[in-house]
Structures are given as C-alpha cells and as structure tokens.
Amino acid sequence: MSEDDYCLIASARPPRAEGPPYAECVLCREPTEYPESYKGITLCPVCEWQEAQRTACSG
C-alpha cells in the first residue's frame, strides 16, 4: 500500500506565478509563490509547510 492509501485529504494547489504581483498569504500577509489574480486561499512557503505539518495524517 502507498502512503496515499491512508491519507484522505487531497489538496489542490494554485498555479505558480511567473513573476510579481504575488498573492498575500492569508495567515501572515507575506508574499506567496502564487499569482495575485488567483481566487482562493494562498499560503506562503513557511505557512504552507506549517499547515502541512499540522494536518498531516498520522498512522
């Protein structure tokens, strides 16, 4: 069995921006790697990593 068989949470990532302007992180307001025009929740790399750690499936 693969690790994906245990995790039921699937996350859709926004497209990466080619350059500025960047969207703000919804948690810390720092620039993200995503375009400003993206509609939805965007997180900076630090908050994205912290959120992944917080919501990781443990088995």
PDB file of N, H, CA, C and O in Angstrom:
ATOM      1  N   MET A   1       0.839  -1.191   0.000  1.00  0.00           N
ATOM      2  CA  MET A   1       0.000   0.000   0.000  1.00  0.00           C
ATOM      3  C   MET A   1       0.875   1.242   0.000  1.00  0.00           C
ATOM      4  O   MET A   1       1.951   1.257   0.598  1.00  0.00           O
ATOM      5  N   SER A   2       0.416   2.257  -0.659  1.00  0.00           N
ATOM      6  H   SER A   2      -0.458   2.245  -1.144  1.00  0.00           H
ATOM      7  CA  SER A   2       1.168   3.503  -0.690  1.00  0.00           C
ATOM      8  C   SER A   2       0.684   4.423   0.429  1.00  0.00           C
ATOM      9  O   SER A   2      -0.354   4.190   1.048  1.00  0.00           O
ATOM     10  N   GLU A   3       1.463   5.465   0.667  1.00  0.00           N
ATOM     11  H   GLU A   3       2.306   5.654   0.164  1.00  0.00           H
ATOM     12  CA  GLU A   3       1.114   6.447   1.699  1.00  0.00           C
ATOM     13  C   GLU A   3      -0.215   7.115   1.381  1.00  0.00           C
ATOM     14  O   GLU A   3      -0.953   7.496   2.290  1.00  0.00           O
ATOM     15  N   ASP A   4      -0.530   7.261   0.078  1.00  0.00           N
ATOM     16  H   ASP A   4       0.068   6.951  -0.660  1.00  0.00           H
ATOM     17  CA  ASP A   4      -1.777   7.908  -0.333  1.00  0.00           C
ATOM     18  C   ASP A   4      -3.005   7.100   0.055  1.00  0.00           C
ATOM     19  O   ASP A   4      -4.100   7.655   0.150  1.00  0.00           O
ATOM     20  N   ASP A   5      -2.842   5.779   0.284  1.00  0.00           N
ATOM     21  H   ASP A   5      -1.952   5.329   0.207  1.00  0.00           H
ATOM     22  CA  ASP A   5      -3.976   4.950   0.673  1.00  0.00           C
ATOM     23  C   ASP A   5      -4.484   5.310   2.064  1.00  0.00           C
ATOM     24  O   ASP A   5      -5.637   5.029   2.390  1.00  0.00           O
ATOM     25  N   TYR A   6      -3.652   5.920   2.876  1.00  0.00           N
ATOM     26  H   TYR A   6      -2.715   6.149   2.611  1.00  0.00           H
ATOM     27  CA  TYR A   6      -4.019   6.257   4.248  1.00  0.00           C
ATOM     28  C   TYR A   6      -4.541   7.686   4.395  1.00  0.00           C
ATOM     29  O   TYR A   6      -5.363   7.951   5.272  1.00  0.00           O
ATOM     30  N   CYS A   7      -4.084   8.594   3.565  1.00  0.00           N
ATOM     31  H   CYS A   7      -3.416   8.379   2.853  1.00  0.00           H
ATOM     32  CA  CYS A   7      -4.493   9.998   3.643  1.00  0.00           C
ATOM     33  C   CYS A   7      -5.713  10.236   2.761  1.00  0.00           C
ATOM     34  O   CYS A   7      -5.707   9.913   1.573  1.00  0.00           O
ATOM     35  N   LEU A   8      -6.733  10.791   3.342  1.00  0.00           N
ATOM     36  H   LEU A   8      -6.738  11.054   4.307  1.00  0.00           H
ATOM     37  CA  LEU A   8      -7.934  11.076   2.576  1.00  0.00           C
ATOM     38  C   LEU A   8      -8.029  12.547   2.184  1.00  0.00           C
ATOM     39  O   LEU A   8      -8.940  12.939   1.454  1.00  0.00           O
ATOM     40  N   ILE A   9      -7.102  13.352   2.661  1.00  0.00           N
ATOM     41  H   ILE A   9      -6.362  13.033   3.254  1.00  0.00           H
ATOM     42  CA  ILE A   9      -7.121  14.783   2.382  1.00  0.00           C
ATOM     43  C   ILE A   9      -6.326  15.043   1.102  1.00  0.00           C
ATOM     44  O   ILE A   9      -5.130  14.763   1.031  1.00  0.00           O
ATOM     45  N   ALA A  10      -7.005  15.576   0.107  1.00  0.00           N
ATOM     46  H   ALA A  10      -7.977  15.803   0.165  1.00  0.00           H
ATOM     47  CA  ALA A  10      -6.336  15.931  -1.143  1.00  0.00           C
ATOM     48  C   ALA A  10      -6.374  17.443  -1.265  1.00  0.00           C
ATOM     49  O   ALA A  10      -7.436  18.050  -1.121  1.00  0.00           O
ATOM     50  N   SER A  11      -5.258  18.045  -1.522  1.00  0.00           N
ATOM     51  H   SER A  11      -4.396  17.552  -1.639  1.00  0.00           H
ATOM     52  CA  SER A  11      -5.237  19.494  -1.634  1.00  0.00           C
ATOM     53  C   SER A  11      -4.914  19.907  -3.061  1.00  0.00           C
ATOM     54  O   SER A  11      -4.029  19.346  -3.707  1.00  0.00           O
ATOM     55  N   ALA A  12      -5.642  20.884  -3.527  1.00  0.00           N
ATOM     56  H   ALA A  12      -6.361  21.339  -3.003  1.00  0.00           H
ATOM     57  CA  ALA A  12      -5.393  21.446  -4.845  1.00  0.00           C
ATOM     58  C   ALA A  12      -4.521  22.675  -4.671  1.00  0.00           C
ATOM     59  O   ALA A  12      -4.846  23.573  -3.894  1.00  0.00           O
ATOM     60  N   ARG A  13      -3.420  22.711  -5.393  1.00  0.00           N
ATOM     61  H   ARG A  13      -3.156  21.982  -6.024  1.00  0.00           H
ATOM     62  CA  ARG A  13      -2.502  23.841  -5.274  1.00  0.00           C
ATOM     63  C   ARG A  13      -2.775  24.836  -6.393  1.00  0.00           C
ATOM     64  O   ARG A  13      -3.035  24.437  -7.528  1.00  0.00           O
ATOM     65  N   PRO A  14      -2.719  26.127  -6.081  1.00  0.00           N
ATOM     66  CA  PRO A  14      -2.881  27.137  -7.120  1.00  0.00           C
ATOM     67  C   PRO A  14      -1.680  27.123  -8.053  1.00  0.00           C
ATOM     68  O   PRO A  14      -0.618  26.622  -7.682  1.00  0.00           O
ATOM     69  N   PRO A  15      -1.830  27.662  -9.251  1.00  0.00           N
ATOM     70  CA  PRO A  15      -0.700  27.709 -10.189  1.00  0.00           C
ATOM     71  C   PRO A  15       0.390  28.651  -9.683  1.00  0.00           C
ATOM     72  O   PRO A  15       0.075  29.667  -9.064  1.00  0.00           O
ATOM     73  N   ARG A  16       1.644  28.344  -9.927  1.00  0.00           N
ATOM     74  H   ARG A  16       1.899  27.519 -10.431  1.00  0.00           H
ATOM     75  CA  ARG A  16       2.769  29.197  -9.525  1.00  0.00           C
ATOM     76  C   ARG A  16       2.805  30.433 -10.419  1.00  0.00           C
ATOM     77  O   ARG A  16       2.527  30.359 -11.616  1.00  0.00           O
ATOM     78  N   ALA A  17       3.151  31.563  -9.823  1.00  0.00           N
ATOM     79  H   ALA A  17       3.377  31.624  -8.851  1.00  0.00           H
ATOM     80  CA  ALA A  17       3.240  32.826 -10.555  1.00  0.00           C
ATOM     81  C   ALA A  17       4.553  32.889 -11.319  1.00  0.00           C
ATOM     82  O   ALA A  17       5.572  32.386 -10.847  1.00  0.00           O
ATOM     83  N   GLU A  18       4.534  33.497 -12.481  1.00  0.00           N
ATOM     84  H   GLU A  18       3.706  33.906 -12.864  1.00  0.00           H
ATOM     85  CA  GLU A  18       5.742  33.685 -13.285  1.00  0.00           C
ATOM     86  C   GLU A  18       6.548  34.878 -12.772  1.00  0.00           C
ATOM     87  O   GLU A  18       7.748  34.971 -13.026  1.00  0.00           O
ATOM     88  N   GLY A  19       5.903  35.776 -12.062  1.00  0.00           N
ATOM     89  H   GLY A  19       4.927  35.700 -11.855  1.00  0.00           H
ATOM     90  CA  GLY A  19       6.560  36.956 -11.522  1.00  0.00           C
ATOM     91  C   GLY A  19       5.546  37.809 -10.786  1.00  0.00           C
ATOM     92  O   GLY A  19       4.373  37.443 -10.705  1.00  0.00           O
ATOM     93  N   PRO A  20       5.987  38.963 -10.238  1.00  0.00           N
ATOM     94  CA  PRO A  20       5.059  39.821  -9.486  1.00  0.00           C
ATOM     95  C   PRO A  20       3.901  40.280 -10.358  1.00  0.00           C
ATOM     96  O   PRO A  20       4.042  40.309 -11.581  1.00  0.00           O
ATOM     97  N   PRO A  21       2.775  40.636  -9.783  1.00  0.00           N
ATOM     98  CA  PRO A  21       2.451  40.702  -8.363  1.00  0.00           C
ATOM     99  C   PRO A  21       2.078  39.320  -7.815  1.00  0.00           C
ATOM    100  O   PRO A  21       1.477  38.499  -8.507  1.00  0.00           O
ATOM    101  N   TYR A  22       2.446  39.094  -6.574  1.00  0.00           N
ATOM    102  H   TYR A  22       2.934  39.762  -6.011  1.00  0.00           H
ATOM    103  CA  TYR A  22       2.157  37.837  -5.893  1.00  0.00           C
ATOM    104  C   TYR A  22       0.995  38.021  -4.924  1.00  0.00           C
ATOM    105  O   TYR A  22       0.783  39.108  -4.387  1.00  0.00           O
ATOM    106  N   ALA A  23       0.248  36.944  -4.711  1.00  0.00           N
ATOM    107  H   ALA A  23       0.420  36.061  -5.148  1.00  0.00           H
ATOM    108  CA  ALA A  23      -0.842  36.961  -3.735  1.00  0.00           C
ATOM    109  C   ALA A  23      -0.261  37.003  -2.329  1.00  0.00           C
ATOM    110  O   ALA A  23       0.853  36.530  -2.101  1.00  0.00           O
ATOM    111  N   GLU A  24      -1.009  37.565  -1.387  1.00  0.00           N
ATOM    112  H   GLU A  24      -1.914  37.949  -1.573  1.00  0.00           H
ATOM    113  CA  GLU A  24      -0.596  37.599   0.019  1.00  0.00           C
ATOM    114  C   GLU A  24      -0.985  36.303   0.700  1.00  0.00           C
ATOM    115  O   GLU A  24      -2.005  35.703   0.362  1.00  0.00           O
ATOM    116  N   CYS A  25      -0.187  35.872   1.646  1.00  0.00           N
ATOM    117  H   CYS A  25       0.641  36.360   1.921  1.00  0.00           H
ATOM    118  CA  CYS A  25      -0.515  34.718   2.485  1.00  0.00           C
ATOM    119  C   CYS A  25      -1.716  35.101   3.348  1.00  0.00           C
ATOM    120  O   CYS A  25      -1.749  36.191   3.918  1.00  0.00           O
ATOM    121  N   VAL A  26      -2.692  34.216   3.446  1.00  0.00           N
ATOM    122  H   VAL A  26      -2.665  33.330   2.983  1.00  0.00           H
ATOM    123  CA  VAL A  26      -3.885  34.525   4.231  1.00  0.00           C
ATOM    124  C   VAL A  26      -3.618  34.475   5.736  1.00  0.00           C
ATOM    125  O   VAL A  26      -4.435  34.959   6.518  1.00  0.00           O
ATOM    126  N   LEU A  27      -2.495  33.900   6.151  1.00  0.00           N
ATOM    127  H   LEU A  27      -1.831  33.507   5.516  1.00  0.00           H
ATOM    128  CA  LEU A  27      -2.184  33.821   7.572  1.00  0.00           C
ATOM    129  C   LEU A  27      -1.237  34.927   8.041  1.00  0.00           C
ATOM    130  O   LEU A  27      -1.498  35.575   9.054  1.00  0.00           O
ATOM    131  N   CYS A  28      -0.143  35.144   7.313  1.00  0.00           N
ATOM    132  H   CYS A  28       0.069  34.617   6.490  1.00  0.00           H
ATOM    133  CA  CYS A  28       0.869  36.099   7.798  1.00  0.00           C
ATOM    134  C   CYS A  28       1.036  37.324   6.893  1.00  0.00           C
ATOM    135  O   CYS A  28       1.811  38.224   7.216  1.00  0.00           O
ATOM    136  N   ARG A  29       0.325  37.369   5.777  1.00  0.00           N
ATOM    137  H   ARG A  29      -0.305  36.637   5.515  1.00  0.00           H
ATOM    138  CA  ARG A  29       0.337  38.503   4.840  1.00  0.00           C
ATOM    139  C   ARG A  29       1.648  38.662   4.064  1.00  0.00           C
ATOM    140  O   ARG A  29       1.836  39.678   3.394  1.00  0.00           O
ATOM    141  N   GLU A  30       2.562  37.681   4.139  1.00  0.00           N
ATOM    142  H   GLU A  30       2.409  36.856   4.683  1.00  0.00           H
ATOM    143  CA  GLU A  30       3.790  37.703   3.352  1.00  0.00           C
ATOM    144  C   GLU A  30       3.461  37.319   1.905  1.00  0.00           C
ATOM    145  O   GLU A  30       2.435  36.687   1.655  1.00  0.00           O
ATOM    146  N   PRO A  31       4.324  37.695   0.947  1.00  0.00           N
ATOM    147  CA  PRO A  31       4.079  37.289  -0.443  1.00  0.00           C
ATOM    148  C   PRO A  31       4.173  35.761  -0.594  1.00  0.00           C
ATOM    149  O   PRO A  31       4.974  35.104   0.071  1.00  0.00           O
ATOM    150  N   THR A  32       3.350  35.228  -1.469  1.00  0.00           N
ATOM    151  H   THR A  32       2.700  35.762  -2.009  1.00  0.00           H
ATOM    152  CA  THR A  32       3.367  33.793  -1.742  1.00  0.00           C
ATOM    153  C   THR A  32       4.052  33.548  -3.080  1.00  0.00           C
ATOM    154  O   THR A  32       4.587  34.478  -3.685  1.00  0.00           O
ATOM    155  N   GLU A  33       4.037  32.311  -3.541  1.00  0.00           N
ATOM    156  H   GLU A  33       3.603  31.557  -3.049  1.00  0.00           H
ATOM    157  CA  GLU A  33       4.582  31.958  -4.854  1.00  0.00           C
ATOM    158  C   GLU A  33       3.481  31.938  -5.913  1.00  0.00           C
ATOM    159  O   GLU A  33       3.710  31.504  -7.042  1.00  0.00           O
ATOM    160  N   TYR A  34       2.292  32.406  -5.549  1.00  0.00           N
ATOM    161  H   TYR A  34       2.107  32.759  -4.632  1.00  0.00           H
ATOM    162  CA  TYR A  34       1.134  32.303  -6.421  1.00  0.00           C
ATOM    163  C   TYR A  34       0.730  33.669  -6.964  1.00  0.00           C
ATOM    164  O   TYR A  34       0.999  34.689  -6.329  1.00  0.00           O
ATOM    165  N   PRO A  35       0.082  33.703  -8.143  1.00  0.00           N
ATOM    166  CA  PRO A  35      -0.300  34.985  -8.743  1.00  0.00           C
ATOM    167  C   PRO A  35      -1.363  35.701  -7.921  1.00  0.00           C
ATOM    168  O   PRO A  35      -2.206  35.069  -7.284  1.00  0.00           O
ATOM    169  N   GLU A  36      -1.310  37.016  -7.945  1.00  0.00           N
ATOM    170  H   GLU A  36      -0.625  37.529  -8.462  1.00  0.00           H
ATOM    171  CA  GLU A  36      -2.287  37.837  -7.221  1.00  0.00           C
ATOM    172  C   GLU A  36      -3.698  37.599  -7.739  1.00  0.00           C
ATOM    173  O   GLU A  36      -4.665  37.759  -6.993  1.00  0.00           O
ATOM    174  N   SER A  37      -3.828  37.222  -9.001  1.00  0.00           N
ATOM    175  H   SER A  37      -3.043  37.093  -9.606  1.00  0.00           H
ATOM    176  CA  SER A  37      -5.141  37.029  -9.608  1.00  0.00           C
ATOM    177  C   SER A  37      -5.808  35.731  -9.180  1.00  0.00           C
ATOM    178  O   SER A  37      -6.981  35.522  -9.490  1.00  0.00           O
ATOM    179  N   TYR A  38      -5.090  34.839  -8.467  1.00  0.00           N
ATOM    180  H   TYR A  38      -4.137  35.009  -8.216  1.00  0.00           H
ATOM    181  CA  TYR A  38      -5.668  33.561  -8.055  1.00  0.00           C
ATOM    182  C   TYR A  38      -6.763  33.783  -7.015  1.00  0.00           C
ATOM    183  O   TYR A  38      -6.556  34.491  -6.030  1.00  0.00           O
ATOM    184  N   LYS A  39      -7.909  33.185  -7.232  1.00  0.00           N
ATOM    185  H   LYS A  39      -8.077  32.610  -8.033  1.00  0.00           H
ATOM    186  CA  LYS A  39      -9.030  33.284  -6.299  1.00  0.00           C
ATOM    187  C   LYS A  39      -9.006  32.067  -5.389  1.00  0.00           C
ATOM    188  O   LYS A  39      -9.122  30.937  -5.865  1.00  0.00           O
ATOM    189  N   GLY A  40      -8.861  32.277  -4.115  1.00  0.00           N
ATOM    190  H   GLY A  40      -8.767  33.195  -3.728  1.00  0.00           H
ATOM    191  CA  GLY A  40      -8.849  31.172  -3.170  1.00  0.00           C
ATOM    192  C   GLY A  40      -7.809  31.394  -2.088  1.00  0.00           C
ATOM    193  O   GLY A  40      -7.188  32.455  -2.023  1.00  0.00           O
ATOM    194  N   ILE A  41      -7.623  30.413  -1.254  1.00  0.00           N
ATOM    195  H   ILE A  41      -8.128  29.551  -1.306  1.00  0.00           H
ATOM    196  CA  ILE A  41      -6.694  30.507  -0.132  1.00  0.00           C
ATOM    197  C   ILE A  41      -5.269  30.284  -0.628  1.00  0.00           C
ATOM    198  O   ILE A  41      -4.977  29.280  -1.277  1.00  0.00           O
ATOM    199  N   THR A  42      -4.393  31.227  -0.316  1.00  0.00           N
ATOM    200  H   THR A  42      -4.631  32.042   0.211  1.00  0.00           H
ATOM    201  CA  THR A  42      -2.981  31.092  -0.675  1.00  0.00           C
ATOM    202  C   THR A  42      -2.134  31.224   0.592  1.00  0.00           C
ATOM    203  O   THR A  42      -2.418  32.047   1.462  1.00  0.00           O
ATOM    204  N   LEU A  43      -1.099  30.405   0.677  1.00  0.00           N
ATOM    205  H   LEU A  43      -0.868  29.736  -0.030  1.00  0.00           H
ATOM    206  CA  LEU A  43      -0.197  30.420   1.815  1.00  0.00           C
ATOM    207  C   LEU A  43       1.232  30.613   1.321  1.00  0.00           C
ATOM    208  O   LEU A  43       1.602  30.127   0.252  1.00  0.00           O
ATOM    209  N   CYS A  44       2.035  31.332   2.115  1.00  0.00           N
ATOM    210  H   CYS A  44       1.735  31.727   2.983  1.00  0.00           H
ATOM    211  CA  CYS A  44       3.454  31.476   1.798  1.00  0.00           C
ATOM    212  C   CYS A  44       4.126  30.125   2.062  1.00  0.00           C
ATOM    213  O   CYS A  44       3.527  29.267   2.710  1.00  0.00           O
ATOM    214  N   PRO A  45       5.352  29.913   1.578  1.00  0.00           N
ATOM    215  CA  PRO A  45       6.013  28.622   1.793  1.00  0.00           C
ATOM    216  C   PRO A  45       6.114  28.210   3.267  1.00  0.00           C
ATOM    217  O   PRO A  45       5.954  27.032   3.584  1.00  0.00           O
ATOM    218  N   VAL A  46       6.376  29.155   4.163  1.00  0.00           N
ATOM    219  H   VAL A  46       6.506  30.112   3.906  1.00  0.00           H
ATOM    220  CA  VAL A  46       6.511  28.826   5.587  1.00  0.00           C
ATOM    221  C   VAL A  46       5.168  28.377   6.155  1.00  0.00           C
ATOM    222  O   VAL A  46       5.092  27.329   6.797  1.00  0.00           O
ATOM    223  N   CYS A  47       4.120  29.146   5.932  1.00  0.00           N
ATOM    224  H   CYS A  47       4.182  29.997   5.411  1.00  0.00           H
ATOM    225  CA  CYS A  47       2.802  28.784   6.458  1.00  0.00           C
ATOM    226  C   CYS A  47       2.279  27.508   5.789  1.00  0.00           C
ATOM    227  O   CYS A  47       1.605  26.704   6.433  1.00  0.00           O
ATOM    228  N   GLU A  48       2.585  27.318   4.503  1.00  0.00           N
ATOM    229  H   GLU A  48       3.132  27.971   3.979  1.00  0.00           H
ATOM    230  CA  GLU A  48       2.179  26.115   3.796  1.00  0.00           C
ATOM    231  C   GLU A  48       2.816  24.881   4.454  1.00  0.00           C
ATOM    232  O   GLU A  48       2.147  23.866   4.649  1.00  0.00           O
ATOM    233  N   TRP A  49       4.089  24.969   4.787  1.00  0.00           N
ATOM    234  H   TRP A  49       4.633  25.793   4.628  1.00  0.00           H
ATOM    235  CA  TRP A  49       4.802  23.872   5.440  1.00  0.00           C
ATOM    236  C   TRP A  49       4.218  23.608   6.828  1.00  0.00           C
ATOM    237  O   TRP A  49       3.993  22.459   7.207  1.00  0.00           O
ATOM    238  N   GLN A  50       3.972  24.687   7.584  1.00  0.00           N
ATOM    239  H   GLN A  50       4.154  25.621   7.276  1.00  0.00           H
ATOM    240  CA  GLN A  50       3.412  24.531   8.925  1.00  0.00           C
ATOM    241  C   GLN A  50       2.013  23.910   8.872  1.00  0.00           C
ATOM    242  O   GLN A  50       1.676  23.067   9.703  1.00  0.00           O
ATOM    243  N   GLU A  51       1.211  24.322   7.909  1.00  0.00           N
ATOM    244  H   GLU A  51       1.485  25.007   7.235  1.00  0.00           H
ATOM    245  CA  GLU A  51      -0.134  23.778   7.761  1.00  0.00           C
ATOM    246  C   GLU A  51      -0.063  22.300   7.380  1.00  0.00           C
ATOM    247  O   GLU A  51      -0.859  21.500   7.872  1.00  0.00           O
ATOM    248  N   ALA A  52       0.868  21.932   6.521  1.00  0.00           N
ATOM    249  H   ALA A  52       1.515  22.582   6.122  1.00  0.00           H
ATOM    250  CA  ALA A  52       1.034  20.529   6.133  1.00  0.00           C
ATOM    251  C   ALA A  52       1.443  19.689   7.347  1.00  0.00           C
ATOM    252  O   ALA A  52       0.973  18.563   7.509  1.00  0.00           O
ATOM    253  N   GLN A  53       2.304  20.225   8.187  1.00  0.00           N
ATOM    254  H   GLN A  53       2.686  21.140   8.056  1.00  0.00           H
ATOM    255  CA  GLN A  53       2.706  19.511   9.405  1.00  0.00           C
ATOM    256  C   GLN A  53       1.523  19.340  10.351  1.00  0.00           C
ATOM    257  O   GLN A  53       1.357  18.288  10.969  1.00  0.00           O
ATOM    258  N   ARG A  54       0.717  20.369  10.457  1.00  0.00           N
ATOM    259  H   ARG A  54       0.852  21.224   9.955  1.00  0.00           H
ATOM    260  CA  ARG A  54      -0.422  20.343  11.375  1.00  0.00           C
ATOM    261  C   ARG A  54      -1.497  19.358  10.927  1.00  0.00           C
ATOM    262  O   ARG A  54      -2.122  18.694  11.753  1.00  0.00           O
ATOM    263  N   THR A  55      -1.707  19.269   9.614  1.00  0.00           N
ATOM    264  H   THR A  55      -1.199  19.809   8.943  1.00  0.00           H
ATOM    265  CA  THR A  55      -2.807  18.452   9.102  1.00  0.00           C
ATOM    266  C   THR A  55      -2.349  17.107   8.557  1.00  0.00           C
ATOM    267  O   THR A  55      -3.155  16.368   7.991  1.00  0.00           O
ATOM    268  N   ALA A  56      -1.072  16.777   8.717  1.00  0.00           N
ATOM    269  H   ALA A  56      -0.418  17.377   9.177  1.00  0.00           H
ATOM    270  CA  ALA A  56      -0.559  15.500   8.191  1.00  0.00           C
ATOM    271  C   ALA A  56      -1.290  14.328   8.835  1.00  0.00           C
ATOM    272  O   ALA A  56      -1.612  14.332  10.023  1.00  0.00           O
ATOM    273  N   CYS A  57      -1.532  13.343   8.012  1.00  0.00           N
ATOM    274  H   CYS A  57      -1.271  13.339   7.047  1.00  0.00           H
ATOM    275  CA  CYS A  57      -2.154  12.110   8.507  1.00  0.00           C
ATOM    276  C   CYS A  57      -1.112  11.331   9.300  1.00  0.00           C
ATOM    277  O   CYS A  57       0.020  11.156   8.851  1.00  0.00           O
ATOM    278  N   SER A  58      -1.493  10.879  10.449  1.00  0.00           N
ATOM    279  H   SER A  58      -2.413  11.021  10.814  1.00  0.00           H
ATOM    280  CA  SER A  58      -0.589  10.045  11.230  1.00  0.00           C
ATOM    281  C   SER A  58      -1.201   8.660  11.340  1.00  0.00           C
ATOM    282  O   SER A  58      -2.412   8.503  11.494  1.00  0.00           O
ATOM    283  N   GLY A  59      -0.348   7.678  11.259  1.00  0.00           N
ATOM    284  H   GLY A  59       0.636   7.806  11.133  1.00  0.00           H
ATOM    285  CA  GLY A  59      -0.881   6.331  11.217  1.00  0.00           C
ATOM    286  C   GLY A  59      -0.466   5.455  12.273  1.00  0.00           C
ATOM    287  O   GLY A  59      -0.875   4.294  12.309  1.00  0.00           O
TER     288      GLY A  59
END
